[in-house]
């Protein structure tokens, strides 16, 4: 009888904490906290391809430096990525405004 009860428990669905996707833009950021972006988040944030990001890492001195998190993982500081994106937008805007 114990076997039957345990079997019934094993077959019950396990609630998932990841059942609904979380939109990163809906997460409120706490001031003074440091947030690290992983490669997938960097791809989503910049809307660039992985290959383009690797080229930028190798050739663009203004691109944020990766930081080593563990022996096999790296990340980028969100604040530096945001600043880089804004600087690109500002330089593009300045070039467009100067050309008119």
N, CA, C and O atoms as a DFTB+ gen file, in Angstrom:
400 C
 N C O
     1  1       0.820      -1.190       0.000
     2  2       0.000       0.000       0.000
     3  2       0.863       1.252       0.000
     4  3       0.510       2.244      -0.638
     5  1       1.961       1.221       0.689
     6  2       2.866       2.360       0.702
     7  2       3.387       2.633      -0.701
     8  3       3.542       3.788      -1.097
     9  1       3.655       1.577      -1.445
    10  2       4.142       1.729      -2.805
    11  2       3.131       2.490      -3.673
    12  3       3.502       3.360      -4.461
    13  1       1.877       2.153      -3.516
    14  2       0.822       2.807      -4.292
    15  2       0.737       4.296      -3.952
    16  3       0.599       5.124      -4.852
    17  1       0.815       4.635      -2.707
    18  2       0.742       6.031      -2.284
    19  2       1.943       6.796      -2.818
    20  3       1.788       7.909      -3.320
    21  1       3.137       6.223      -2.721
    22  2       4.329       6.891      -3.242
    23  2       4.245       7.072      -4.742
    24  3       4.643       8.112      -5.267
    25  1       3.729       6.069      -5.438
    26  2       3.580       6.184      -6.881
    27  2       2.646       7.309      -7.266
    28  3       2.880       8.020      -8.243
    29  1       1.582       7.467      -6.490
    30  2       0.629       8.547      -6.763
    31  2       1.277       9.901      -6.547
    32  3       1.018      10.843      -7.296
    33  1       2.108      10.003      -5.542
    34  2       2.795      11.258      -5.276
    35  2       3.768      11.567      -6.399
    36  3       3.891      12.719      -6.815
    37  1       4.462      10.547      -6.894
    38  2       5.443      10.749      -7.962
    39  2       4.798      11.238      -9.250
    40  3       5.434      11.948     -10.029
    41  1       3.546      10.868      -9.482
    42  2       2.894      11.236     -10.736
    43  2       2.257      12.606     -10.706
    44  3       1.794      13.088     -11.740
    45  1       2.221      13.246      -9.557
    46  2       1.602      14.562      -9.469
    47  2       2.459      15.586     -10.201
    48  3       3.686      15.546     -10.122
    49  1       1.813      16.499     -10.909
    50  2       2.588      17.518     -11.614
    51  2       3.326      18.414     -10.617
    52  3       2.807      18.766      -9.558
    53  1       4.533      18.760     -10.992
    54  2       5.353      19.636     -10.160
    55  2       5.184      21.056     -10.664
    56  3       5.419      21.323     -11.843
    57  1       4.778      21.978      -9.788
    58  2       4.619      23.364     -10.252
    59  2       5.963      23.942     -10.672
    60  3       6.979      23.736     -10.009
    61  1       5.949      24.653     -11.762
    62  2       7.183      25.254     -12.274
    63  2       7.220      26.733     -11.930
    64  3       6.232      27.448     -12.097
    65  1       8.355      27.176     -11.454
    66  2       8.529      28.592     -11.154
    67  2       8.809      29.384     -12.420
    68  3       8.788      30.615     -12.410
    69  1       9.070      28.674     -13.506
    70  2       9.402      29.321     -14.776
    71  2       8.271      29.149     -15.774
    72  3       8.507      29.133     -16.983
    73  1       7.054      29.021     -15.286
    74  2       5.935      28.761     -16.186
    75  2       5.613      29.942     -17.082
    76  3       5.174      29.752     -18.216
    77  1       5.822      31.155     -16.597
    78  2       5.558      32.309     -17.443
    79  2       6.858      33.060     -17.678
    80  3       7.615      33.305     -16.738
    81  1       7.122      33.426     -18.929
    82  2       8.370      34.126     -19.213
    83  2       8.403      35.497     -18.544
    84  3       7.382      36.178     -18.450
    85  1       9.568      35.885     -18.090
    86  2       9.738      37.172     -17.431
    87  2      10.374      38.137     -18.412
    88  3      11.426      37.852     -18.984
    89  1       9.748      39.248     -18.600
    90  2      10.278      40.286     -19.476
    91  2      11.273      41.107     -18.666
    92  3      10.920      41.687     -17.639
    93  1      12.522      41.153     -19.137
    94  2      13.569      41.860     -18.394
    95  2      13.240      43.336     -18.217
    96  3      13.655      43.942     -17.229
    97  1      12.508      43.922     -19.148
    98  2      12.188      45.341     -19.029
    99  2      11.143      45.605     -17.945
   100  3      10.997      46.736     -17.480
   101  1      10.412      44.552     -17.541
   102  2       9.396      44.747     -16.514
   103  2       9.966      44.615     -15.107
   104  3       9.288      44.938     -14.131
   105  1      11.209      44.144     -14.993
   106  2      11.833      44.004     -13.688
   107  2      12.319      45.370     -13.241
   108  3      13.063      46.042     -13.956
   109  1      11.895      45.772     -12.060
   110  2      12.331      47.077     -11.566
   111  2      13.746      46.945     -11.015
   112  3      14.036      46.041     -10.232
   113  1      14.606      47.839     -11.424
   114  2      16.001      47.829     -11.000
   115  2      16.145      48.634      -9.734
   116  3      15.576      49.718      -9.600
   117  1      16.909      48.098      -8.810
   118  2      17.160      48.796      -7.562
   119  2      18.399      49.659      -7.725
   120  3      19.423      49.176      -8.206
   121  1      18.328      50.928      -7.333
   122  2      19.486      51.800      -7.458
   123  2      20.639      51.289      -6.592
   124  3      20.430      50.776      -5.493
   125  1      21.836      51.436      -7.101
   126  2      23.013      51.027      -6.351
   127  2      23.370      49.562      -6.516
   128  3      24.397      49.128      -5.994
   129  1      22.564      48.790      -7.219
   130  2      22.852      47.375      -7.449
   131  2      23.588      47.220      -8.768
   132  3      23.367      47.985      -9.706
   133  1      24.454      46.238      -8.834
   134  2      25.199      45.940     -10.054
   135  2      24.535      44.746     -10.728
   136  3      24.321      43.710     -10.097
   137  1      24.212      44.890     -12.001
   138  2      23.588      43.814     -12.752
   139  2      24.526      43.372     -13.860
   140  3      25.152      44.190     -14.536
   141  1      24.610      42.060     -14.031
   142  2      25.490      41.468     -15.030
   143  2      24.633      40.827     -16.114
   144  3      23.683      40.100     -15.823
   145  1      24.978      41.104     -17.362
   146  2      24.291      40.501     -18.495
   147  2      25.104      39.318     -18.990
   148  3      26.325      39.413     -19.110
   149  1      24.455      38.227     -19.275
   150  2      25.109      37.092     -19.896
   151  2      24.970      37.258     -21.402
   152  3      24.280      38.168     -21.861
   153  1      25.615      36.395     -22.173
   154  2      25.648      36.544     -23.633
   155  2      24.238      36.617     -24.222
   156  3      23.981      37.456     -25.086
   157  1      23.339      35.773     -23.781
   158  2      21.983      35.786     -24.335
   159  2      21.316      37.141     -24.089
   160  3      20.647      37.676     -24.974
   161  1      21.495      37.685     -22.907
   162  2      20.910      38.990     -22.590
   163  2      21.597      40.098     -23.381
   164  3      20.949      41.057     -23.799
   165  1      22.910      39.970     -23.589
   166  2      23.648      40.951     -24.388
   167  2      23.139      40.945     -25.831
   168  3      22.971      42.003     -26.437
   169  1      22.899      39.768     -26.371
   170  2      22.345      39.660     -27.723
   171  2      20.980      40.336     -27.804
   172  3      20.699      41.072     -28.750
   173  1      20.134      40.081     -26.806
   174  2      18.799      40.673     -26.796
   175  2      18.857      42.185     -26.626
   176  3      18.106      42.914     -27.275
   177  1      19.735      42.654     -25.765
   178  2      19.825      44.080     -25.463
   179  2      20.350      44.874     -26.654
   180  3      19.823      45.942     -26.964
   181  1      21.380      44.364     -27.323
   182  2      21.996      45.107     -28.419
   183  2      21.322      44.860     -29.758
   184  3      21.467      45.653     -30.688
   185  1      20.588      43.765     -29.857
   186  2      19.955      43.359     -31.126
   187  2      20.998      43.094     -32.215
   188  3      20.722      43.255     -33.404
   189  1      22.204      42.685     -31.792
   190  2      23.267      42.348     -32.724
   191  2      23.457      40.840     -32.732
   192  3      23.046      40.149     -31.800
   193  1      24.084      40.332     -33.791
   194  2      24.357      38.898     -33.853
   195  2      25.553      38.559     -32.968
   196  3      26.340      39.433     -32.605
   197  1      25.675      37.294     -32.630
   198  2      26.794      36.823     -31.822
   199  2      28.121      37.116     -32.525
   200  3      29.083      37.544     -31.887
   201  1      28.168      36.885     -33.834
   202  2      29.397      37.125     -34.600
   203  2      29.778      38.605     -34.558
   204  3      30.951      38.938     -34.387
   205  1      28.802      39.484     -34.712
   206  2      29.067      40.920     -34.664
   207  2      29.586      41.334     -33.296
   208  3      30.494      42.160     -33.197
   209  1      29.014      40.766     -32.245
   210  2      29.494      41.088     -30.898
   211  2      30.945      40.665     -30.709
   212  3      31.735      41.399     -30.115
   213  1      31.297      39.488     -31.211
   214  2      32.689      39.043     -31.085
   215  2      33.639      39.951     -31.864
   216  3      34.754      40.214     -31.412
   217  1      33.210      40.430     -33.024
   218  2      34.036      41.365     -33.795
   219  2      34.198      42.672     -33.009
   220  3      35.303      43.209     -32.921
   221  1      33.120      43.175     -32.449
   222  2      33.193      44.406     -31.656
   223  2      34.102      44.239     -30.439
   224  3      34.870      45.142     -30.106
   225  1      34.016      43.089     -29.779
   226  2      34.867      42.836     -28.612
   227  2      36.344      42.880     -28.994
   228  3      37.190      43.315     -28.212
   229  1      36.636      42.423     -30.207
   230  2      38.028      42.353     -30.653
   231  2      38.534      43.660     -31.249
   232  3      39.734      43.931     -31.199
   233  1      37.647      44.476     -31.811
   234  2      38.106      45.636     -32.569
   235  2      37.692      46.997     -32.016
   236  3      38.351      47.997     -32.300
   237  1      36.631      47.056     -31.245
   238  2      36.113      48.338     -30.761
   239  2      36.561      48.585     -29.320
   240  3      36.069      47.928     -28.403
   241  1      37.478      49.512     -29.112
   242  2      37.959      49.758     -27.747
   243  2      36.898      50.381     -26.837
   244  3      37.059      50.393     -25.616
   245  1      35.820      50.895     -27.421
   246  2      34.764      51.484     -26.592
   247  2      33.752      50.449     -26.130
   248  3      32.943      50.730     -25.246
   249  1      33.785      49.248     -26.720
   250  2      32.825      48.213     -26.339
   251  2      33.136      47.734     -24.925
   252  3      34.304      47.543     -24.586
   253  1      32.105      47.536     -24.088
   254  2      32.331      47.110     -22.701
   255  2      33.138      45.814     -22.610
   256  3      32.932      44.872     -23.376
   257  1      34.055      45.798     -21.655
   258  2      34.880      44.605     -21.461
   259  2      34.077      43.535     -20.743
   260  3      33.264      43.821     -19.865
   261  1      34.327      42.298     -21.140
   262  2      33.670      41.199     -20.442
   263  2      34.362      40.982     -19.105
   264  3      35.556      41.245     -18.959
   265  1      33.602      40.504     -18.141
   266  2      34.166      40.201     -16.837
   267  2      34.026      38.698     -16.594
   268  3      33.007      38.092     -16.924
   269  1      35.053      38.126     -16.022
   270  2      35.061      36.696     -15.762
   271  2      34.282      36.427     -14.483
   272  3      34.626      36.940     -13.419
   273  1      33.231      35.621     -14.590
   274  2      32.394      35.297     -13.442
   275  2      32.879      34.021     -12.752
   276  3      32.999      33.966     -11.528
   277  1      33.154      33.008     -13.557
   278  2      33.720      31.758     -13.071
   279  2      34.747      31.298     -14.091
   280  3      35.051      32.022     -15.038
   281  1      35.273      30.121     -13.908
   282  2      36.261      29.605     -14.849
   283  2      35.688      29.460     -16.261
   284  3      36.426      29.540     -17.244
   285  1      34.367      29.246     -16.359
   286  2      33.772      29.002     -17.671
   287  2      32.637      29.940     -18.034
   288  3      31.886      29.657     -18.967
   289  1      32.491      31.047     -17.323
   290  2      31.407      31.966     -17.661
   291  2      31.870      33.415     -17.558
   292  3      32.682      33.784     -16.710
   293  1      31.317      34.211     -18.456
   294  2      31.627      35.641     -18.478
   295  2      30.324      36.427     -18.527
   296  3      29.258      35.879     -18.805
   297  1      30.431      37.709     -18.254
   298  2      29.278      38.591     -18.324
   299  2      29.737      40.007     -18.608
   300  3      30.935      40.284     -18.672
   301  1      28.787      40.890     -18.774
   302  2      29.062      42.297     -19.032
   303  2      28.225      43.114     -18.065
   304  3      27.073      42.777     -17.792
   305  1      28.802      44.181     -17.551
   306  2      28.048      45.042     -16.646
   307  2      26.951      45.745     -17.431
   308  3      27.214      46.370     -18.458
   309  1      25.741      45.640     -16.948
   310  2      24.602      46.231     -17.635
   311  2      24.782      47.733     -17.808
   312  3      24.442      48.281     -18.856
   313  1      25.310      48.399     -16.793
   314  2      25.484      49.850     -16.866
   315  2      26.447      50.231     -17.986
   316  3      26.226      51.226     -18.678
   317  1      27.512      49.453     -18.173
   318  2      28.469      49.742     -19.245
   319  2      27.862      49.477     -20.616
   320  3      28.119      50.217     -21.566
   321  1      27.063      48.430     -20.720
   322  2      26.401      48.119     -21.999
   323  2      25.415      49.226     -22.353
   324  3      25.365      49.674     -23.499
   325  1      24.636      49.665     -21.376
   326  2      23.678      50.748     -21.617
   327  2      24.398      52.032     -22.026
   328  3      23.956      52.729     -22.939
   329  1      25.502      52.344     -21.354
   330  2      26.271      53.548     -21.693
   331  2      26.824      53.444     -23.109
   332  3      26.826      54.431     -23.845
   333  1      27.293      52.256     -23.499
   334  2      27.826      52.056     -24.848
   335  2      26.728      52.248     -25.885
   336  3      26.944      52.898     -26.907
   337  1      25.558      51.689     -25.629
   338  2      24.436      51.838     -26.563
   339  2      24.067      53.310     -26.697
   340  3      23.853      53.795     -27.808
   341  1      23.992      54.024     -25.579
   342  2      23.647      55.447     -25.618
   343  2      24.705      56.256     -26.358
   344  3      24.369      57.177     -27.102
   345  1      25.986      55.921     -26.163
   346  2      27.042      56.656     -26.867
   347  2      26.953      56.424     -28.370
   348  3      27.212      57.336     -29.156
   349  1      26.585      55.200     -28.779
   350  2      26.408      54.931     -30.210
   351  2      25.230      55.720     -30.752
   352  3      25.298      56.267     -31.853
   353  1      24.154      55.780     -29.987
   354  2      22.971      56.520     -30.436
   355  2      23.281      58.011     -30.524
   356  3      22.859      58.681     -31.467
   357  1      24.021      58.532     -29.538
   358  2      24.359      59.962     -29.541
   359  2      25.300      60.308     -30.688
   360  3      25.134      61.345     -31.330
   361  1      26.290      59.448     -30.953
   362  2      27.219      59.742     -32.048
   363  2      26.502      59.648     -33.385
   364  3      26.807      60.419     -34.294
   365  1      25.562      58.730     -33.531
   366  2      24.790      58.606     -34.754
   367  2      23.902      59.827     -34.932
   368  3      23.768      60.345     -36.041
   369  1      23.291      60.289     -33.838
   370  2      22.446      61.469     -33.893
   371  2      23.276      62.703     -34.251
   372  3      22.836      63.544     -35.036
   373  1      24.473      62.810     -33.676
   374  2      25.331      63.952     -33.968
   375  2      25.754      63.960     -35.437
   376  3      25.833      65.020     -36.058
   377  1      26.027      62.766     -35.995
   378  2      26.413      62.694     -37.409
   379  2      25.244      63.080     -38.303
   380  3      25.431      63.763     -39.310
   381  1      24.017      62.641     -37.936
   382  2      22.840      62.976     -38.744
   383  2      22.522      64.474     -38.637
   384  3      22.194      65.114     -39.636
   385  1      22.621      65.020     -37.440
   386  2      22.306      66.421     -37.247
   387  2      23.369      67.321     -37.897
   388  3      23.038      68.393     -38.403
   389  1      24.617      66.902     -37.888
   390  2      25.695      67.683     -38.487
   391  2      25.665      67.661     -39.999
   392  3      26.161      68.581     -40.650
   393  1      25.082      66.606     -40.564
   394  2      25.032      66.473     -42.012
   395  2      23.938      67.284     -42.658
   396  3      23.954      67.464     -43.876
   397  1      22.978      67.787     -41.885
   398  2      21.863      68.541     -42.457
   399  2      22.194      69.969     -42.664
   400  3      21.356      70.735     -43.139
